[in-house]
Amino acid sequence: MFKNFLIFLLLFFPLSAFAHSPLASLSPQDGASLGQSPSQIEMVFKLPAKLIKVEMRKLTTKRNGSFLRRLIGSREGDEVALRKDFLMKLAEKHFISVPSLTDGKYSVAWRAMGEDGHVIKGDFSFKVTGN
């Protein structure tokens, strides 16, 4: 019985890995240090996906807050308003217009839905150093 279950998992797992639409490339890259504000964010998925939420924040240098808040994460920092016209469009490449950013560190959290209905999410950050 266990052997049949194991064979099923081994056969099924590779198929399920291709069902999602993982991120193939990102610009600016996670951890990038930019001399000027980017005009857009480019997200390329391996398969078509719909971005359903993208949130950008300028991080603050304050480290106030409890250990638990830092451990589970918090939405610290000032939200950067992004246009929403890129949301819910099925495509492999997504371009998100970014307003002019001042020097500082920015974080972006995103959530997308693949063609198969599975939700994938991620986050990245970058720094603007020379405006």
Buried (B, 14 or more C-beta within 10 A) or exposed (E): EEEEEEEEEEEEEEEEEEEBBBBEEBEBEEEBEBEEBBEEBEBBBBBBBBBEEBBBBBBEEEEEEEEEEEEEEEEBBEEBEBEEEBBEEBBEEBBBEBEEBEEBBBBBBBBBBBBEEEEBEBEBBBBBEEE
